[in-house]
Amino acid sequence: MTPDDIVIAELIDEAQLSLDELAKACAVEPAWLVVRVQSGLLGQESVPANEQRFTSAELVRARRLLAIERDFDANAELAALVVDLIEEVQWLRARVR
């Protein structure tokens, strides 16, 4: 499985999802997302998680975090580091094109 296989959906638009909508889209409890927002791994740490609106890019990031945590039994910080590296590689590849 490659990192690109982890993502189930493509970015279609700049959707603005509530915490509950994001949790439902990721099939997790909202508390899982709140912990990651409060840790600075997802969304804006300075805004309370239940008041945030999440973009489609954050949906992809949340799904990647979840998949890495679940598939590799990784803690949240390690999963975030892996996701950061995946995102950077994608950005560099797009820049080369």
N, C-alpha and C positions, 0 to 999 in steps of 0.2 A: 504494500500500500504506500503510495506517495503522499506527501502533504496536500497535494491538490485534490486527492481523492476524499480527503476529510470533509471538504466543503460540499454541502448538498445543493446549495442554491447559488446562482450567480447574482451579482449586483445588478439590479434592474433599474432602480431609481433611488432617490434619497428618502426612503420611508422614515417616518418618525414614529417609533414604537414606544409605548409606555413600558414600565418595568414588567407588568403582568403580561403584556403582549409578547415581550421579548422572552420571558420565562416560558410561555406557552409555545413559542416558535422553537425554543431549544429543548423543550420537554424536561424542564427542571423546575424546582421550587424557586419562587422569587428570592428566598433567603440565600440561595446559592449565588445569585447575581449580586445581591446586596454586599456580601462578603467581598466579592471581587471588585466592586465599585469602591468600597471603603478602603481596600488595599491598594487602590490606584492601578489595578490591572485592566480595568474596563471602564469606559465612560469618563466622566469628570468627577474626580474625587471631592472637589469643593462643593458640589451640588448633591443634596440628598438623593439617594437612588430612586425613591418613590416619586420624586419630582422631575426626574430626567426624562428626556426623549432620546431614544437611541436610533442611530442611523442604520442603514442596511450594512455598512462596513462593520459596525459594532456587532451586528447579528452574526456576520461571518466570523468575526474574532471570538465571540462567545461560543459559537459552535466548535471552533478549533480548540479553544481552551478546554471545553468539555471533552472532546474526543481524545485529546492528548492526556488529560487527567485520567480518563476512564481506561483507555487502551494501554497506557504505559504505567498506570498506577503512580503517576507523577503528582507532586504537590502543586498547588496553584502557582507559586512563584516560578517553578521550573517550567511549567506549561506555558506561562506568559513569556518566558525567555525564548522558548522554542517558537512560539507564535510571532514574537518580534523578529526573529531571524527569518522565518518564512516570509513575513511581510516585507522585510528589507530585500531579500532575494528577488521577490516579485517586482519591487520598485526598481531595482537595478536592471533586471531583465527588460522591463518596459522602457527604461531610459536608453538602453543599448539599441532597441528597435528603432 
